[in-house]
Amino acid sequence: MIVKAKISDIDEWLFTEDVPDIYSPNNTLSEKQVTIHRTPVKMCNYQLTTGGLFLMHSVMEFEHPTSIHTDINGETITSQFVFYKNSTGKKTTTASYGHSRHNIRYIPSTQASHELSANVEYTYFMVVLSKEYYFSLIDRHSILHERFVKDIEKGQFTSFSTEDMAVTPEMRKVINDIRDCRQSGELKRLHTESKILELLMYQLEQLRNDSSIQKHEVLKTGDFDRLEEARTILNERFVNPPTHKELAKEILLNEFKLRTGFKEYYGVTMYDYITRLRMEQARKLLLDERMSIYEVSGLSGFKHQANFSKAFKKYFGVLPSGIKV
């Protein structure tokens, strides 16, 4: 399979990778870092290639609107993630620049162009697998992807879900683990393959549980922006978060849609999402900042140290004192 991409304002291809379709655990990994800072684009691109696999993590920003052209030649299963946010520093009233989307697609061969806005920071994470590689990870006859496999066998372009879904915190963590891995050689290959499988499992779990009919009955298109805004607010104010009623009023969405939509869209309740943010904050303060348990409990949103210690042990399986060194 051949994977390549270019920016409309730049003549040469950003990258061209000829990836063997054959999957073999003995294939070596090839890694590449490419940085481009040339009008109209600023880009930092990491690529990893081996038999049956092309992986790319790219952060890019554009001085004026442009488009990116991708060309994939050969049958592939592609796991695609995109994150985008306002890079001008201006406060936005909605979450329009804080969106994230993902999906899994079968692409028999395609050429596509995507419009890109100015002053928006885009982060793309893409895993392109040959059919052989994909089916080495997930059995062809697995009930996890029955409909998807039927479309693959017909050679028809298809997406696992009719609509892209929001990226969950678990998926973000796996992407970061892949990007930040410092292993090399065989250990790098094993780590990468295991993380790709983990990422696919999180995607399949969310996309399979998505019922388009039910979702459209509960949420309208404009509601998704409000859910993104709700998550942004929780990310910023998880220490002292608004109540469901207060948050619903702030984002102009009724409370039922907020609670139901948040769980459906992100795969986690708002309570559990806040708990995760608090616990990750607490662990960072304990380990990196060397703060006392008393200080951390207050900075993590707990009025009483005993309640913090109980919540911490429930989440991590160990008391806060157990991780301080």
C-alpha positions as CSV (number, residue, x, y, z in Angstrom):
1,M,0.0,0.0,0.0
2,I,1.1,3.5,-0.7
3,V,0.2,6.4,1.6
4,K,1.0,10.0,0.8
5,A,-0.1,13.5,1.6
6,K,0.5,17.1,0.5
7,I,-0.6,20.6,1.3
8,S,-2.3,22.5,-1.6
9,D,0.2,25.4,-1.3
10,I,3.3,23.3,-1.3
11,D,4.3,21.5,-4.5
12,E,6.1,18.4,-3.1
13,W,4.5,15.7,-1.1
14,L,4.8,16.0,2.7
15,F,5.5,12.2,2.8
16,T,5.3,9.2,0.5
17,E,5.4,5.8,2.2
18,D,5.4,2.5,0.3
19,V,4.3,0.0,3.0
20,P,4.4,-3.8,2.4
21,D,1.0,-5.3,2.8
22,I,2.5,-8.5,4.3
23,Y,2.3,-8.6,8.1
24,S,5.2,-10.4,9.9
25,P,6.3,-10.1,13.5
26,N,9.9,-10.2,12.2
27,N,9.6,-6.9,10.2
28,T,11.7,-4.1,11.5
29,L,10.4,-0.7,12.4
30,S,11.3,2.5,10.5
31,E,10.8,5.8,12.3
32,K,11.0,9.4,10.9
33,Q,10.6,12.9,12.4
34,V,9.8,15.7,10.0
35,T,9.4,19.4,11.0
36,I,8.2,22.0,8.4
37,H,8.0,25.7,9.1
38,R,7.3,27.3,5.8
39,T,4.4,29.6,4.8
40,P,1.6,28.7,5.1
41,V,2.2,25.7,7.4
42,K,3.9,24.8,10.7
43,M,4.1,21.1,11.1
44,C,5.7,18.5,13.4
45,N,5.3,15.0,12.0
46,Y,6.2,11.6,13.5
47,Q,5.9,8.5,11.4
48,L,6.4,4.8,12.1
49,T,6.4,2.1,9.4
50,T,6.6,-1.6,9.3
51,G,5.1,-4.5,7.3
52,G,1.4,-3.8,7.0
53,L,1.5,-0.7,9.2
54,F,1.8,3.0,8.8
55,L,1.4,5.2,11.8
56,M,1.5,9.0,11.9
57,H,1.2,11.6,14.7
58,S,1.1,15.2,13.3
59,V,0.6,18.6,14.8
60,M,0.0,21.4,12.3
61,E,-1.2,25.0,12.1
62,F,-1.8,27.2,9.1
63,E,-1.5,30.9,8.5
64,H,-4.4,31.0,6.1
65,P,-7.1,28.6,5.0
66,T,-5.8,25.7,2.8
67,S,-6.4,22.1,2.2
68,I,-4.6,18.8,2.6
69,H,-4.7,16.1,0.0
70,T,-4.3,12.4,0.9
71,D,-3.8,9.6,-1.4
72,I,-4.0,6.0,-0.2
73,N,-3.4,3.2,-2.8
74,G,-4.3,-0.3,-1.6
75,E,-6.8,-1.9,0.7
76,T,-6.4,-0.5,4.2
77,I,-8.2,-0.3,7.5
78,T,-7.6,3.1,8.9
79,S,-8.1,4.3,12.5
80,Q,-8.3,8.1,12.4
81,F,-8.3,10.7,15.2
82,V,-8.4,14.4,14.8
83,F,-8.2,17.1,17.5
84,Y,-8.5,20.8,16.8
85,K,-8.5,23.9,19.0
86,N,-8.2,27.6,18.6
87,S,-4.6,28.7,18.5
88,T,-5.1,32.5,18.7
89,G,-5.4,32.6,22.4
90,K,-8.8,34.2,22.3
91,K,-11.5,32.8,24.6
92,T,-14.3,31.2,22.6
93,T,-17.9,31.0,23.8
94,T,-18.4,27.4,22.5
95,A,-16.2,24.4,22.2
96,S,-15.9,24.7,18.4
97,Y,-12.1,24.7,18.6
98,G,-11.8,21.9,21.2
99,H,-13.4,19.1,19.3
100,S,-12.1,15.6,18.8
101,R,-13.3,12.9,16.5
102,H,-12.4,9.3,15.6
103,N,-13.6,6.5,13.5
104,I,-12.4,3.3,11.8
105,R,-12.7,3.0,8.1
106,Y,-12.1,0.5,5.3
107,I,-10.6,2.3,2.4
108,P,-10.1,0.2,-0.8
109,S,-8.1,3.1,-2.4
110,T,-9.0,6.7,-2.3
111,Q,-7.9,10.3,-3.0
112,A,-9.4,12.9,-0.7
113,S,-9.0,16.6,0.2
114,H,-9.8,18.2,3.6
115,E,-10.3,21.9,4.1
116,L,-8.2,23.4,7.0
117,S,-8.8,26.7,8.7
118,A,-6.3,29.4,9.7
119,N,-5.3,29.8,13.3
120,V,-6.4,26.4,14.4
121,E,-4.0,23.8,15.8
122,Y,-4.8,20.4,14.3
123,T,-3.5,17.2,15.8
124,Y,-3.9,14.1,13.6
125,F,-3.2,10.6,14.7
126,M,-3.7,7.9,12.1
127,V,-3.0,4.2,12.0
128,V,-3.2,2.7,8.5
129,L,-3.3,-1.2,8.5
130,S,-3.2,-3.6,5.7
131,K,-6.1,-6.1,5.8
132,E,-3.7,-8.9,6.8
133,Y,-2.3,-6.8,9.7
134,Y,-5.9,-5.9,10.9
135,F,-7.1,-9.5,10.8
136,S,-3.9,-10.6,12.7
137,L,-5.1,-8.3,15.5
138,I,-8.8,-9.0,15.4
139,D,-10.1,-12.4,14.2
140,R,-12.0,-12.0,10.9
141,H,-15.0,-13.9,12.4
142,S,-15.2,-11.9,15.6
143,I,-18.7,-10.6,16.5
144,L,-17.0,-7.3,17.3
145,H,-17.0,-6.2,13.6
146,E,-19.4,-8.5,11.7
147,R,-21.1,-5.8,9.6
148,F,-17.8,-4.0,9.0
149,V,-16.2,-7.2,7.7
150,K,-19.1,-7.9,5.3
151,D,-18.5,-4.5,3.7
152,I,-14.7,-5.2,3.6
153,E,-15.4,-8.4,1.7
154,K,-17.5,-6.5,-0.8
155,G,-14.6,-4.1,-1.4
156,Q,-16.8,-1.1,-0.4
157,F,-15.6,2.0,1.3
158,T,-17.2,1.9,4.8
159,S,-17.0,3.5,8.2
160,F,-17.5,1.5,11.3
161,S,-19.9,4.1,12.7
162,T,-22.1,6.3,10.5
163,E,-20.9,9.3,12.6
164,D,-17.5,10.1,14.0
165,M,-17.5,9.9,17.8
166,A,-15.6,12.0,20.5
167,V,-12.3,10.7,21.7
168,T,-12.4,9.3,25.2
169,P,-9.7,9.9,27.9
170,E,-8.6,6.3,27.6
171,M,-8.0,6.7,23.9
172,R,-6.0,9.9,24.4
173,K,-3.8,8.0,26.9
174,V,-3.1,5.2,24.5
175,I,-2.2,7.7,21.8
176,N,0.2,9.5,24.2
177,D,1.7,6.1,25.2
178,I,2.4,5.3,21.5
179,R,3.8,8.7,20.8
180,D,6.0,8.9,23.9
181,C,7.4,5.3,23.9
182,R,11.2,5.4,24.3
183,Q,11.8,1.7,23.6
184,S,13.5,0.5,20.4
185,G,13.8,-2.6,18.3
186,E,11.7,-5.6,19.3
187,L,10.4,-3.9,22.5
188,K,9.2,-1.0,20.4
189,R,7.4,-3.3,18.0
190,L,5.7,-5.2,20.8
191,H,4.7,-2.1,22.6
192,T,3.3,-0.5,19.4
193,E,1.4,-3.5,18.4
194,S,-0.2,-4.0,21.8
195,K,-1.2,-0.4,22.0
196,I,-2.7,-0.4,18.6
197,L,-4.8,-3.4,19.6
198,E,-5.8,-1.6,22.9
199,L,-6.8,1.5,20.9
200,L,-8.9,-0.5,18.5
201,M,-10.7,-2.2,21.4
202,Y,-11.6,1.2,22.9
203,Q,-12.9,2.3,19.5
204,L,-14.9,-0.8,18.8
205,E,-16.4,-0.7,22.3
206,Q,-17.6,2.9,21.9
207,L,-18.6,2.6,18.2
208,R,-20.5,-0.7,18.7
209,N,-22.4,0.8,21.7
210,D,-23.4,3.8,19.6
211,S,-27.0,3.5,18.5
212,S,-27.6,6.2,15.8
213,I,-31.3,6.0,16.1
214,Q,-31.4,6.4,19.9
215,K,-28.8,9.2,19.8
216,H,-30.7,11.2,17.2
217,E,-33.8,10.9,19.3
218,V,-32.0,12.4,22.3
219,L,-29.5,14.8,20.7
220,K,-29.6,17.2,17.9
221,T,-26.5,18.3,15.9
222,G,-26.0,21.5,17.8
223,D,-26.1,19.6,21.1
224,F,-22.7,18.0,20.4
225,D,-21.0,21.4,20.6
226,R,-22.7,22.0,23.9
227,L,-21.4,18.7,25.2
228,E,-17.9,19.6,24.1
229,E,-18.3,22.9,26.0
230,A,-19.5,21.0,29.1
231,R,-16.3,18.9,29.0
232,T,-14.1,22.0,28.6
233,I,-15.8,23.5,31.7
234,L,-15.2,20.4,33.7
235,N,-11.6,20.2,32.6
236,E,-11.1,23.8,33.9
237,R,-13.2,23.6,37.0
238,F,-13.1,20.0,38.2
239,V,-11.8,21.1,41.6
240,N,-15.0,22.9,42.3
241,P,-17.3,21.8,39.5
242,P,-20.8,23.1,38.8
243,T,-23.8,20.9,39.6
244,H,-25.5,19.2,36.7
245,K,-28.3,21.8,36.9
246,E,-25.8,24.7,36.9
247,L,-23.8,23.3,34.1
248,A,-26.9,22.6,32.0
249,K,-28.0,26.2,32.4
250,E,-24.5,27.5,31.6
251,I,-24.3,25.6,28.2
252,L,-28.0,26.1,27.4
253,L,-28.8,22.4,27.3
254,N,-31.5,20.6,29.4
255,E,-30.2,18.5,32.3
256,F,-31.5,15.2,30.9
257,K,-29.7,15.7,27.6
258,L,-26.5,16.8,29.4
259,R,-26.4,13.7,31.6
260,T,-27.5,11.2,29.0
261,G,-25.6,12.8,26.2
262,F,-22.3,13.1,28.1
263,K,-22.4,9.4,29.1
264,E,-23.3,8.4,25.5
265,Y,-20.8,10.7,23.8
266,Y,-17.8,10.2,26.0
267,G,-18.5,6.7,27.4
268,V,-18.3,7.9,31.0
269,T,-20.6,9.7,33.5
270,M,-19.8,13.2,34.5
271,Y,-19.2,12.1,38.1
272,D,-16.6,9.5,36.9
273,Y,-15.1,12.0,34.6
274,I,-14.6,14.5,37.4
275,T,-13.2,11.8,39.6
276,R,-10.7,10.8,37.0
277,L,-9.5,14.4,36.6
278,R,-9.2,14.9,40.4
279,M,-7.3,11.6,40.9
280,E,-4.8,12.3,38.0
281,Q,-4.3,15.8,39.4
282,A,-3.7,14.3,42.9
283,R,-1.2,11.8,41.7
284,K,0.8,14.4,39.8
285,L,0.9,16.8,42.8
286,L,2.0,13.9,45.1
287,L,4.7,12.6,42.8
288,D,5.9,15.6,40.8
289,E,5.3,18.5,43.2
290,R,6.0,16.5,46.4
291,M,3.1,18.2,48.2
292,S,1.7,16.9,51.5
293,I,-1.5,14.7,51.4
294,Y,-3.3,17.5,53.2
295,E,-2.4,20.1,50.6
296,V,-3.2,17.7,47.7
297,S,-6.6,16.8,49.1
298,G,-7.7,20.5,49.1
299,L,-6.2,21.2,45.6
300,S,-8.0,18.1,44.3
301,G,-11.4,19.3,45.4
302,F,-11.9,17.5,48.8
303,K,-12.9,19.3,52.0
304,H,-11.7,16.5,54.2
305,Q,-8.4,14.6,54.0
306,A,-10.1,11.3,55.0
307,N,-12.5,11.5,52.1
308,F,-9.7,12.1,49.7
309,S,-7.6,9.2,51.0
310,K,-10.7,6.9,50.7
311,A,-11.4,8.1,47.1
312,F,-7.7,7.8,46.2
313,K,-7.4,4.2,47.4
314,K,-10.7,3.3,45.6
315,Y,-9.3,4.7,42.3
316,F,-5.7,3.6,42.5
317,G,-5.9,0.6,44.9
318,V,-3.4,2.2,47.3
319,L,-3.5,5.0,49.9
320,P,-1.9,8.4,49.0
321,S,0.9,7.7,51.5
322,G,1.7,4.5,49.6
323,I,2.9,6.4,46.5
324,K,4.9,9.1,48.2
325,V,8.5,8.4,48.0
